[in-house]
Amino acid sequence: MKVNIWIHKNNVIDNKITEYELTRPYHDRNDEWVQVSISQEKFVQLEDKPKGDINYREDSWRVEQYNRNRNNNDQIHDVEDLDQNNQPFAD
């Protein structure tokens, strides 16, 4: 089985898929995207990778998660601002 995805032309040149879309990206209509066919195994590997440059060993992702559905005045800027009672395994 083959899976069709859209990747940026720079990914084709570099022979490395760093970002892909399942349909032609609407937000980058003026950019150059190409449709390619990849194997099912390769697609599963791409789906299993975390999106973006998230390092789960660092705490910066917690700030993003905390702020995700909050108003601007309720958001935090540092992991130290998190309420310790809301953190799992907090001391």
N, C-alpha and C positions, 0 to 999 in steps of 0.2 A: 504494500500500500504506500502511496505517495501523498504528501500533504503540501498544499500550495500556500506559501506565505509571501509577504511583501517585505523586502529588506532594502536598506539604503544602498546606493551604488558603491559607497565607500566600503561597505561590508563585503561586497563582491570583490572589490579590488584587494582588500586585506585578507580575503578568504577566511573571515571570522565573523560570525553573526553575534553582534552585541545588542541589537535592538531589532524587533520584528513586529509586524502587524498581520492580522488575519485578513483584513481588507485593505484596499488602497487608502493610506492615511489622508484624511480630509484636511487636517491641520497643516500639512506640508504639501499642498497641491503643486506649488512651484518648485519644490525640491525633486530630486531625481530618485525615485524608488523603482525597483524592479521586482517582478514576481518570479519566484523560484520554486522548484519542487524538491522536497527533502524526504528522507525516509521517515517512517513512523518512529523508529528508535531515536533518530536525531531530534525529532519534534518533542518526544517525551523528555529528552535531556534538556532541551531549551525550557520546557515548562517547569521542570523541577528546580531550575536555578532561581534564586531570589531575584526579583526585579530591582533594577537600580544598583547602586553601590552601597548596599546595606551590609554593615559589619555587625553581626549579632553579638559579637564579643565586646563591643563597645556599648556605651549607654546612650548615644545620640538618638538611636531609633526609638527609645522610650519617650523622649520628648516629642517626637513626631507623632507617635501613637496617642499620647496624652492630648495633644493639641488638635488632633484630627477632627473632632466634632464639637469643638468649643469655640465660643465667640472670641474675638481678638482680645478683649479685656480679661478673659479668663485663662488665656494661654500662658505657658511658662517658657523660659528661654534656656534654662539649665536643668540638668537632671537633679541637682541639689534642691531645686524648688518643689520637687514632687513630695506629696504628703507621704511620710514613712508608713503610715497605717494602711495605705492603699497598695503598697508594694508587696508582692509575695516574698515571704521569708525575710521581712524587714526586722531589723534589730530594735 
